[in-house]
Amino acid sequence: MITFNEAAYSYGGGELLADMSFRLLPGSFHFLTGPSGSGKTTLLKLCYGALLPTAGSVAVFDNDTRLLDRDAIAKTRQRIGVVHQDCQFLDHLTLAENVALPLSVSGRNMAEELANVADLVSWVGLSGQQFSRPPALSGGERQRAALARALILSPDVILADEPTGNVDWEMSLRLLRLLVELNKMGKTIVIATHDLNLIRTVKSQVPTRVLRIAKRRVQLAGADL
């Protein structure tokens, strides 16, 4: 689904990531690890075309991202749901309206999708907060709302950047259960995290691979995690 072929990314005259060659296969579950500043967020942005490699190539659904125009990139992104580390919402809209925003951007008929929005909000356990506005939500509720928004277009791939970084362990496990369930439904999952306990927890439930960024390169981590 997503293939890195000797891809690299440089900015400001310095190389952040280099010589990356790996594939994210359909239905796979990957963790992406590495110290702060190692390039985890940058690698995720390369996965959905927000950044383009400065060397080598990244192919998303068999399309080289460097060759796609803006409209093609936008269409490709509809197949990739992203949960950002610092999830942003529009405070004047309700939770349900924020979740539904990608539908409007993609040109879908909002009236026809209302039932799907309600079902998705219920699936992440937020039915009671669907009419609340973002400032009234807890950190865990915001993260689950961000996951619902990432799923609203039924993507094939979900990329989550430190989704449990600002929530307690109980909420982290709740988010992980949702992501594991999505993987069992056939979705490809990539989670960037530095929390080894999360990785161990998921590895006991579904087959996973761990990609570690070290010295600007991506390595397959050992089984000792």
Sequence and secondary structure as in RCSB ss.txt:
>XXXX:A:sequence
MITFNEAAYSYGGGELLADMSFRLLPGSFHFLTGPSGSGKTTLLKLCYGALLPTAGSVAVFDNDTRLLDRDAIAK
TRQRIGVVHQDCQFLDHLTLAENVALPLSVSGRNMAEELANVADLVSWVGLSGQQFSRPPALSGGERQRAALARA
LILSPDVILADEPTGNVDWEMSLRLLRLLVELNKMGKTIVIATHDLNLIRTVKSQVPTRVLRIAKRRVQLAGADL
>XXXX:A:secstr
 EEEEEEEEEETTEEEEEEEEEEE TT EEEEE  TTSSHHHHHHHHTTSS  SEEEEEETTEEGGG  HHHHHH
HHTTEEEE SS    TTS HHHHHHHHHHHTT  HHHHHHHHHHHHHHTT GGGTTS GGGS HHHHHHHHHHHH
HTT  SEEEEESTTTTS HHHHHHHHHHHHHHHHTT EEEEE   HHHHHHHHTTS  EEEEEETTEEEE  TT 
